[in-house]
Amino acid sequence: MLKLQGFSLSVNDNILFTNLNLNINDGEIHILMGHNGVGKSSIAKAIMGDNNYQVKGHIYYNDEDITNLNIYERSKRGIYLLNQSPIAIEGVTNAEMLRLAVTEKTNEPLNIFKFNQELENICQSLELDKSFIHREINVGCSGGERKKIELLHMWILKPSLIILDEIDSGLDVDAIKIVGNSLKKYYELYKPSIIIITHSNALLNIFDNYYVHILDNQKIVKSGDKLLALDILNKGYKELSNTFVISENNENE
């Protein structure tokens, strides 16, 4: 599915990661954790193709080298980033954007009736008023509404690789439950690969099995399973730092 090989990342001549290797297979869930500012969100943006970042090495997606592809081309191939702070886009409605995106992705005529029905059904499952379908993207929306709109987009675009960049931040208890249930249902239905960037267990409790990677000092310093995530959340990074040993290749098999 996704492979980072000899991956080095910098922004404005500031080196974030050097020679990082990571392999994510079909249907696997990988959690990226680490101190604030370590570069977790930067990895997500680089995978998505943000040209503000300088990448050395290779990014492979379904055995294709996508290192030099732009965001549009990566999106068409099924990569989707749910941002921590989704931006507002004036003058374009959710329905307009999604109609265009689906048509571009499938190169097939769109059945408008079925499309609108699907949008309404998804809004209902997200407890999102269906008026958002024809509203400008995220304009005048609360943080929780923006996260739900991102999920609406996900359900319509049906990506095979989903990157969640602290989507649980700023959500109240009820919103986290709705978001979590929606993500779990999508995973059970489509079995995408998922990268989750988080500082809490709000989303980690949704899934049973996943890999965990701790980022520090421009490397993956420790990898493990759910127990590692629980240890970090219960004890913190400082207490466990003496157990962090930098792997030679930082690659999950």
C-alpha positions in Angstrom: 0.0 0.0 0.0 2.3 2.8 1.3 6.1 2.6 1.6 8.4 5.4 2.8 12.0 4.4 1.7 15.0 6.4 2.7 12.5 9.2 3.5 14.1 12.5 4.5 11.9 15.6 5.1 12.7 19.2 5.5 11.0 22.6 5.4 12.7 25.9 5.0 16.1 24.2 5.4 15.0 22.8 8.8 15.5 19.0 8.7 12.6 17.1 10.3 13.4 13.5 9.4 16.3 11.6 7.9 16.4 8.2 6.2 13.1 7.1 7.7 11.6 3.8 6.4 8.0 2.7 7.0 5.9 0.0 5.3 2.0 0.1 5.6 0.2 -2.9 4.1 -3.3 -3.0 2.8 -5.9 -2.7 5.6 -3.3 -1.9 8.3 -3.7 0.8 10.9 -0.6 2.7 12.0 -0.4 5.3 14.8 2.2 8.0 14.8 2.9 9.5 18.2 5.5 11.9 19.6 6.0 15.2 21.3 4.4 18.4 19.9 6.5 19.8 17.1 8.3 16.5 16.3 7.0 16.5 12.7 4.0 14.1 12.7 1.7 16.5 10.8 4.6 17.3 8.4 4.8 13.6 7.4 1.1 13.6 6.7 1.3 16.7 4.5 4.4 15.3 2.7 2.6 12.0 1.9 -0.3 14.1 0.6 2.1 16.1 -1.7 2.3 19.5 0.0 5.0 21.3 -2.0 6.1 23.4 1.0 8.1 20.4 2.1 11.3 19.0 0.6 11.4 15.3 0.3 14.4 13.1 -0.4 14.1 9.3 -0.8 10.9 7.7 -2.1 7.2 7.5 -1.4 5.6 4.4 -3.0 1.9 3.9 -3.2 0.6 0.6 -4.5 4.0 -0.1 -5.9 4.1 3.2 -7.8 6.7 5.9 -7.0 4.5 9.0 -6.3 7.3 11.1 -4.8 7.0 13.7 -7.6 3.3 13.6 -8.1 1.1 16.6 -7.0 -1.8 16.6 -4.6 -4.4 16.2 -7.3 -2.7 13.0 -8.7 -2.3 11.5 -5.3 -5.9 12.2 -4.4 -7.1 10.5 -7.6 -5.1 7.4 -6.6 -7.1 7.2 -3.3 -5.0 9.1 -0.7 -7.1 11.3 1.6 -6.0 13.5 4.5 -8.4 14.6 7.2 -6.9 17.8 8.5 -6.6 18.9 12.1 -8.0 22.3 11.1 -9.9 22.0 7.8 -9.9 25.3 5.9 -13.0 27.1 4.6 -13.5 27.5 0.9 -15.8 30.3 -0.1 -17.8 30.1 -3.4 -17.8 26.3 -3.7 -20.4 24.1 -2.1 -19.7 20.6 -0.7 -22.0 19.1 -3.4 -20.2 21.0 -6.2 -16.8 19.9 -5.1 -17.7 16.3 -4.6 -19.6 16.0 -7.9 -16.5 17.3 -9.7 -14.1 15.1 -7.6 -16.1 11.9 -8.2 -16.4 12.6 -11.9 -12.7 13.2 -12.2 -11.9 10.0 -10.3 -14.2 7.7 -12.1 -14.4 9.3 -15.6 -18.1 8.2 -15.6 -21.4 10.1 -15.8 -22.8 10.8 -12.3 -26.4 9.7 -11.3 -27.4 12.9 -9.6 -30.4 11.4 -7.8 -28.3 8.6 -6.3 -25.5 11.0 -5.5 -27.8 13.4 -3.6 -29.4 10.4 -1.8 -26.0 9.1 -0.7 -25.0 12.6 0.6 -28.2 12.8 2.6 -27.8 9.4 4.1 -24.2 10.1 5.1 -25.3 13.4 6.7 -27.9 11.6 8.7 -25.4 9.0 10.0 -23.1 11.9 11.0 -25.9 13.9 12.6 -25.0 16.7 10.2 -27.9 18.8 8.9 -28.4 18.0 5.2 -28.3 21.8 4.5 -24.5 21.5 4.7 -24.6 19.6 1.4 -25.3 22.9 -0.5 -23.4 25.2 1.8 -19.9 26.6 1.0 -17.2 24.3 2.3 -16.6 24.8 6.0 -17.7 28.5 5.8 -19.2 29.5 9.1 -18.8 26.0 10.6 -17.7 25.0 14.0 -14.7 22.8 14.5 -16.9 19.8 15.1 -18.9 20.5 12.0 -15.8 20.8 9.9 -14.6 17.4 11.0 -17.9 15.8 10.1 -17.8 17.5 6.7 -14.4 16.0 6.2 -15.9 12.6 6.9 -18.7 13.3 4.5 -16.1 13.9 1.8 -14.3 10.7 2.8 -17.5 8.6 2.4 -18.2 10.0 -1.0 -14.6 9.8 -2.3 -13.9 6.3 -0.8 -10.1 6.6 -0.4 -8.0 3.5 0.2 -5.4 5.3 2.3 -6.8 7.7 5.0 -4.5 9.9 7.1 -6.2 11.3 10.3 -4.2 14.3 11.6 -5.5 14.8 15.1 -9.1 14.7 13.9 -10.2 14.1 17.5 -8.8 17.4 18.8 -11.4 20.0 19.8 -14.3 17.6 19.7 -16.7 17.1 22.6 -17.6 13.6 23.9 -20.7 13.2 21.6 -18.9 14.4 18.5 -15.9 12.0 19.2 -18.4 9.1 19.4 -20.0 10.0 16.1 -16.7 10.5 14.4 -15.3 7.3 15.8 -18.3 5.2 14.9 -18.2 6.6 11.3 -14.5 5.7 10.9 -15.0 2.2 12.3 -18.0 1.6 10.0 -15.9 2.8 7.0 -13.0 0.6 8.0 -15.2 -2.5 8.4 -16.8 -1.8 5.0 -13.8 -0.9 2.8 -10.8 -2.0 4.8 -8.6 1.0 3.9 -5.1 1.5 5.3 -5.1 4.2 8.0 -2.5 6.5 9.5 -3.6 8.1 12.8 -1.8 11.0 14.3 -3.0 11.6 17.9 -2.2 12.4 21.5 -5.2 10.7 23.1 -7.0 7.4 23.2 -10.2 8.8 21.8 -9.7 7.1 18.4 -7.3 4.4 19.6 -10.1 2.6 21.5 -12.1 2.3 18.3 -9.8 -0.2 16.7 -8.6 -3.5 18.1 -5.3 -4.1 16.3 -2.7 -1.5 15.1 0.9 -0.6 14.9 2.4 2.2 16.9 5.4 4.3 16.0 7.1 6.8 18.4 8.8 9.7 16.5 11.7 11.6 18.0 15.2 12.9 17.0 14.3 12.8 13.3 13.6 9.0 13.5 11.2 6.3 14.5 12.7 5.5 17.9 10.3 2.8 19.0 7.6 0.7 17.3 5.0 -1.6 19.0 1.4 -2.4 19.3 -1.6 -1.2 21.3 0.3 -1.7 24.6 2.9 0.8 23.6 0.3 3.4 22.9 -1.3 2.7 26.3 2.1 3.0 28.0 2.7 6.4 26.4 -0.7 7.7 27.3 -0.4 6.5 30.9 3.2 7.3 31.6 4.2 9.9 29.1 7.3 10.1 26.8 9.8 11.2 29.4 9.3 8.1 31.7 9.7 5.7 28.8 12.4 7.5 26.9 15.1 5.2 28.2 13.4 2.3 26.3 13.6 4.1 23.0 16.2 2.6 20.7 16.6 3.9 17.2 16.2 1.1 14.7 18.6 0.8 11.8 15.9 0.8 9.2 12.8 1.9 11.1 10.6 -0.3 8.9 7.6 -2.3 10.0 7.3 -5.7 8.3 
